[in-house]
Amino acid sequence: MVDANQRPSGLAKRRSAGRKPPRQDGWYRRKAFAHFDLPMDFSSAELRVRDPRFVASRAFWPFLGFEDRRRQFRTIAGVNRASIKTRPIKYCSHMDGYVFGYYSKMAEDAYEHYLHLHNLSDSVIGYRRGLGSNADMAAEVFSDIGRRRKSTVICLDISSFFDSIDHRALKANLLTVLGLNYLLPDWFAVFKAMTRYSWVDAEELALRLGFSRDAPPRPLCTAAEFRQKVRGGDGVNRDIIRRNFAPYGIPQGSPISAVLSNIFMIEFDHAVRTRVVKRGGLYRRYSDDIIIVCQPSSAKAMLSFVLKEIKKLGSAIEISEEKTEICNFRREGSRLFCDAAVTYLGFTFDGRRVLLRARTLSRYYRRMTYAARGAVRAGGQPDKTYRRKLFREFTHLGKRNFYSYAKKAAAIFDCAGPTDQLRRHFRILHRKLYDEGR
């Protein structure tokens, strides 16, 4: 498992630092992570993914799985509580990723057409291009709240969303979006690879094959080693490949996971959006985060309706009671009041100010602490080289970091709250540097 509060490294690290390069032709991106196969150039990958017979007959590699563990701090009934949030991540081999990426682009194009036909383009805002940042999307919702004299805001979160996606409903909705009566052999192979998927735990694999996770071989093993040591074909080693036999769940982390999760929700989105808009409200869904703004008089019935629609998604889908929020806003003269601030997409809004969510701010300072501690340990007394890197990653001197994001958010919200929360960030970093990361 990955150490809490740190990004995965070595075997589990699949994304390089910095901004991602754009996808070539909308689906291809060459990556250098270690897996059971090696990366291909664009022309070689394109030759294969454009051949339906190749895809239909493909034996997909198992995913590599690890747990992304992050420490969270929450205040419950006035008491600060720490917990570890564990998110299972599975990433596919290079060739499988090219196949999933290519079919993801086709699914995305069909899904966008579906959203346009059913007036859902403004309601589904997660995993779609051209909609702006989280700050842009949160600003739209906060603006809508601010325009109303009275409103109730309902925030819901689906627990373990990707792990709970019902296969039967997903297949039916995929056929609807693609405009097909049945899945063609190549599409069926992709669907089966994402529902009846298999995976190998990254840590267990490293132990079985005897390599360091920080310096894995590329590829991870030969075909013979895979059959004998991973699949257990030598009669000595047990099979360490895990398989999903449940009628629900898709792996989170593949190029096609996001669009499949959106397609799974089309009936829910249509039903809820229709009901909310009919009553003069606003409905937005970002993956498993749902927010509804409505009149206080219809809030109870609206919540009941949404929970009823959630049950139609399958027996594995559940709403997290812990993350459910109901906030009431009212306007008195020119001022907007609330009984509780609403939290959405990393920001909180109390009718007057928009602030960075406390948990987001805490994560930023924890990352700063770990980075400062690592710099001091690596170079003794913090010299100019380490300071320059830390300043670039954590302060106003960097161009693409958390501070620049907060500054951009402040401009979008026309509120100094996000930058005011970070006004002491430079002084705090200096203190951590000269106090050995404490």
C-alpha positions, 0 to 999 in steps of 0.5 A: 500500500502507498504511504498515507499523504504521499503520492504513489512512487515507483511501480504505482506511479503512472503520471509524471510530474508537471502538466500532462501532454495533450492526447494525440488524436484525442486518445493516445498519450505515451507514458513510461510507467512499468507494467506487463508490457512496453509502451508503443508509438502512435502509429503502432498503437493506432494500427491495432486499436482501429482494427475491431478484430484485434480488439474483439480477440484481445486477451487483456492484461490484469490491472495493477492495483494499489490503494491511494491512502490520504489522511483526512481531518474533520470536525464532528460535534466540535471534536477534531477527528483524523481518519484515513481515506482509502481509494482503490486505484487500478491502472491498465497495461500500455496496449490495453490503455490505448484500446480503452483510450480509443474506445473512450473517445468514441463513447465520449463523442456519443455521450456528448451527443446524448447530453445535447439531445436531452438538455443535460449538457449543463447538468453533468459537469464531471469528466468533460472537456471545456467546462472550466475549473472546479472554481468556475463550476462552483462559482456558477452554483454559488451565483445561483444561490445568491440570486434567490431570496430563499433556497435550500441546498442539498448535497449528496455523495455516492459511496464507493461510486466506481466499485458500485456501478451495476453492470446490467444498467451500464450495458443498457445505458451504453447501448442507448448512448451508442445507438445499438441493439447489441454490443458489437464483438469489439465493444463487448470485449471492452465492456467485458474487460471493464466489468469482469476485470482482473487485477494484481496487487502491486505490492504482492507482485513485487514480492512475488517477482522479487523486485523493488517497487521503487525500481521495477523492471520494464516490462515487469516480467516475461510471458513465461514468468507471468504464466508460472509465477503470477498465474501460478502455472508452475504448480508451486506458486499460487495464482495471485490474480484477483478477479471481479465476479460481482455483478457490479463495479468497474476499475477506477483509473483506466482511460474509459472509466470516467465516461462509463461512470457518466453513461451509467447515470444517464437515466438518473440525471434525466429524471432528477434534472427534469424534476428539479428544473420543473420546480425552478431549481438547479441540478449539477452532478460531478461524478459522485457529488450531487448538488441541488438548489431548490425552494425550501418548500419543495426540499423534503419532497425533492430529497425523497425523490432523489433517494428513490431514483438512487435505489433504481441504480442498483442494490450496490449504490448507496448515498453517504449519510456522513457527507449529506448536507442540507443548507438553507439560505435566506436574503434580508435586504442586501445580505444573504444568510445561511444556517450552514455554509455549503461545501462544493468542489473544494470551496465553501460558501456562507452567503458572504464569502467563498473560502477554500475548504478546510480539508483542502487547505490542511492537505496543502500545508501537510504536503508543504511539511513533507516536502520541507522535511524531505529537502532538509534531510536530503541537503542538510541545511536548506540551500538555494537549490532546495529552496528554489524548488519548494518556492516554485511548488508551494508559493506565489513565486511558482506559476502552476501550483496550489497558490496560483490556483487559489489566486485564480479562484479568488478572481473567478469568485471576485472574493479575496477569501482564498488568497487571504487564507494563504497570506502567511504561506511564505512565512510558514514555509520558511519556518518549516525549512529552518525547523526541520520540516516541523 
